[in-house]
């Protein structure tokens, strides 16, 4: 009998397990961990550089590593309409195979044994769809639509690799003991979003002209999938982060946010992980994400001693008290950011304790914050309820 999803994932080597607590899935440490110890390392499934860095040539478009002058590797101009730069041939090849060929070139996304060459008309239609998709991405300047396109392309790449008996990396858990990448994203929390029809059609048309039929993966589920990517994306920051990012002209509530304790304005890119997405937020976290390898590989580091069975938490936003901030002002800032990015009022112990300093008026305002606007797919919610009630094995 095959293992249940959360029996197969994550593997025991990650020293964690996924468990239901407080009506949601969270990540639990499975052995004692000392402060400063790396609990696990995880490669991203997909990444995207910040829009202002995509064409700069300063960072690898695959692993996000900083590129030294004169050491970059690039695609031919006709196969590189988004001007990606890579730190190595390995990253270039992986990026092409996993997403670039399908989304941005006329090359077949299938191995020669599985696919037929496009007709001249089909090739022209595909390139036209890609032009519209690229124009949309440049206009929006958001990471989520890029990540979603690459996620769907990666999903297809994993499946075609299996059909061709090609090996796929397991450090990003795209194939966990018989479970597919689709099984991972199906179980994730999301927030309701209302993307434009232009945005939805841009990706659908790219997929349809590349491999007719695969557009059904997103055709009716684009908003939900985008909501899952948006809710679970991490900001990748090196060191203390960058300080040269332009201030967005969008309304604060419309500015794209990612999980990073340094603040989204300091990241150089965004990444999506299958395991780390289960990390809950706390304003007094017991772990933090580190990118000490100089790439988008995420190392989860304990910030204090942990006992077997402890829930792992990180800070989704900058929770440090800034110079000149009062305790109440710091609390208000981070809670507003959490509501804007993830639609929940933080229930952590630090927030509870600091609430004692609120005035009567501030307590009334605080009570109006949305408690939790995130969701899981209905079928997943029903199954989890049955498991909790011991109605299924």
PyMOL commands that set and color helices and strands:
alter all, ss='L'
color gray80, all
select helices_A, chain A and resi 5-8+12-14+77-79+89-104+120-140+143-163+181-186+197-210+214-217+222-232+252-254+264-266+276-278+327-342+349-357+360-367+378-388
alter helices_A, ss='H'
color red, helices_A
select strands_A, chain A and resi 16-21+24-29+38-42+46-49+73-74+85-86+234-236+269-272+280-281+287-290+298-302+313-314
alter strands_A, ss='S'
color yellow, strands_A
deselect
rebuild
show_as cartoon
